[in-house]
Amino acid sequence: MLKINSVDKKIDLEKSLAQSKLRFTHSNSLIKYTLPITLFIIGTLFLIGLYYAYNLPFLIVFISIMIICILSIATIFKNEKLFEITVSKPAFEFKKDIETKIDGLGWKIVWANNEYITANKYGKIVAGSQISILFYKKSIFVNVQNLNGFRGYFPFSFGTNKKIRKMIVMMIGQIDT
């Protein structure tokens, strides 16, 4: 097994497949919720200040802050979803080809073993992306997420994760033919 990063990035394959969501063996998922929690606290304090200083409508701004926080948390849950690709041969036979193609596209492979591959691609402005590809029987499961940045986890990718997922699906389709 190739080990480049810390132990907390090991994927729990059984739990991930059972829940259809990406699950790590030792992960600190609290980091992902720092943005919505921080937005809520700062927004509420700002709102209280506006209410006392200018008598602005408290309820409208509070509802707006709550909507942003709820959207952030919903996006975090959506980002953990695994997408299944059914292949013609046992999935582990595709591992070497997928690993080679991912490396050729500039992704840094963090973990690679018989059950899964995890790779990161660091961005220049934003934190970057992480792909996880799990191999199970005749299925390959794909997950694309944003990486944790130095300011915490930002759940919104603005379509980047969807493009990466499409690229992975097309790549696996080319290898399967």
C-alpha positions in Angstrom: 0.0 0.0 0.0 1.3 3.4 -1.0 1.1 5.8 1.9 1.9 9.5 1.4 -0.5 11.3 3.7 -1.6 11.0 7.3 -3.7 8.1 8.7 -6.9 10.1 8.9 -7.4 9.9 5.1 -7.9 6.1 5.1 -11.3 5.2 3.6 -13.6 2.9 5.5 -14.8 0.8 2.5 -17.5 -1.2 4.2 -19.1 1.8 5.8 -18.8 3.9 2.6 -20.5 1.2 0.5 -23.2 0.6 3.1 -24.1 4.3 3.4 -23.4 5.2 -0.3 -21.3 8.1 1.2 -17.6 8.5 1.5 -16.5 7.7 5.0 -13.0 7.8 6.4 -11.7 5.6 9.3 -10.4 8.5 11.4 -11.6 11.8 10.2 -12.4 15.1 11.9 -15.7 16.0 10.2 -16.1 19.0 12.4 -13.8 21.0 10.1 -16.4 20.8 7.3 -19.0 22.5 9.5 -16.8 25.5 10.5 -18.1 27.6 7.7 -21.8 27.3 8.4 -21.3 27.6 12.2 -19.0 30.6 11.8 -21.4 32.3 9.3 -24.3 31.8 11.8 -22.4 33.2 14.8 -20.9 36.2 13.0 -24.1 36.8 11.1 -26.2 36.7 14.3 -23.8 39.1 16.1 -23.8 41.4 13.2 -27.6 41.3 13.1 -27.9 42.1 16.8 -25.6 45.1 16.2 -27.7 46.3 13.3 -30.9 45.8 15.2 -29.7 47.9 18.1 -28.0 50.6 16.0 -30.5 51.1 13.2 -33.6 49.3 14.2 -33.5 47.1 11.1 -35.9 44.2 10.7 -34.3 41.4 12.7 -36.4 38.5 11.2 -35.6 39.1 7.5 -31.8 39.1 8.0 -32.0 36.2 10.5 -33.9 34.1 8.0 -31.3 34.9 5.3 -28.5 33.8 7.5 -30.3 30.6 8.3 -30.9 29.8 4.6 -27.2 30.2 3.8 -26.2 28.0 6.7 -28.8 25.3 5.7 -27.6 25.4 2.1 -24.0 25.0 3.3 -24.8 21.9 5.4 -27.0 20.4 2.6 -24.1 20.8 0.2 -21.7 19.2 2.6 -24.0 16.1 2.8 -24.3 16.1 -1.0 -20.5 16.2 -1.5 -20.1 13.0 0.4 -22.2 11.0 -2.0 -20.7 8.1 -4.0 -21.6 7.7 -7.7 -21.6 4.1 -9.0 -20.2 3.1 -12.4 -20.9 -0.5 -13.4 -18.1 -2.1 -15.4 -17.8 -5.3 -17.5 -14.9 -6.8 -15.7 -14.0 -7.0 -12.0 -13.3 -3.4 -10.9 -9.8 -4.0 -9.4 -8.6 -4.8 -13.0 -9.1 -1.1 -13.9 -7.0 0.2 -11.0 -3.6 0.4 -12.7 -5.0 2.1 -15.8 -7.0 4.6 -13.7 -4.0 5.3 -11.5 -1.8 6.0 -14.6 -4.3 8.3 -16.2 -5.0 10.2 -13.0 -1.3 10.7 -12.5 -0.9 11.9 -16.1 -3.6 14.5 -15.5 -1.7 16.2 -12.7 -3.3 14.6 -9.7 -1.1 13.6 -6.7 -2.0 10.1 -5.6 -2.3 10.1 -1.8 -3.5 6.5 -1.2 -3.5 3.6 -3.5 -4.3 0.0 -2.6 -6.5 -2.8 -3.9 -9.7 -1.3 -2.6 -9.4 2.4 -3.5 -7.4 5.3 -4.9 -7.4 8.8 -3.3 -5.8 11.7 -5.2 -5.6 15.5 -4.7 -5.1 18.3 -7.1 -4.2 21.6 -5.5 -5.6 24.8 -6.8 -3.7 28.1 -7.1 -6.5 30.3 -5.8 -8.9 27.9 -4.1 -8.0 24.9 -2.0 -8.3 22.3 -4.7 -10.1 19.0 -5.2 -9.9 15.4 -3.9 -11.1 12.4 -5.8 -11.8 9.0 -4.3 -12.3 6.0 -6.5 -13.5 2.8 -4.7 -13.3 -0.7 -6.4 -16.0 -3.3 -5.4 -16.9 -6.4 -7.4 -18.1 -5.1 -10.8 -18.6 -1.5 -9.7 -16.4 1.5 -9.4 -17.6 4.2 -7.0 -16.5 7.8 -7.5 -16.5 10.8 -5.1 -15.2 14.3 -5.8 -14.9 16.9 -3.0 -13.2 20.1 -2.2 -10.0 20.0 -0.1 -9.8 21.7 3.2 -8.2 25.0 2.8 -6.2 27.0 5.3 -9.5 28.8 6.2 -11.5 25.7 6.6 -13.7 23.7 4.3 -15.7 25.5 1.6 -18.5 23.3 0.5 -19.4 25.0 -2.8 -17.5 24.1 -6.0 -19.5 26.1 -8.5 -19.6 23.2 -11.0 -15.9 22.1 -10.8 -16.6 18.9 -9.0 -19.3 18.0 -11.6 -16.8 18.5 -14.4 -14.2 16.4 -12.6 -16.7 13.6 -12.0 -17.7 13.6 -15.7 -14.0 13.4 -16.7 -13.6 10.4 -14.4 -16.7 8.7 -15.8 -15.5 9.2 -19.4 -12.0 8.0 -18.5 -13.4 4.8 -16.9 -15.7 4.4 -20.0 -12.7 4.6 -22.3 -10.8 2.0 -20.3 -13.8 -0.3 -20.1 -14.2 -0.5 -23.9 
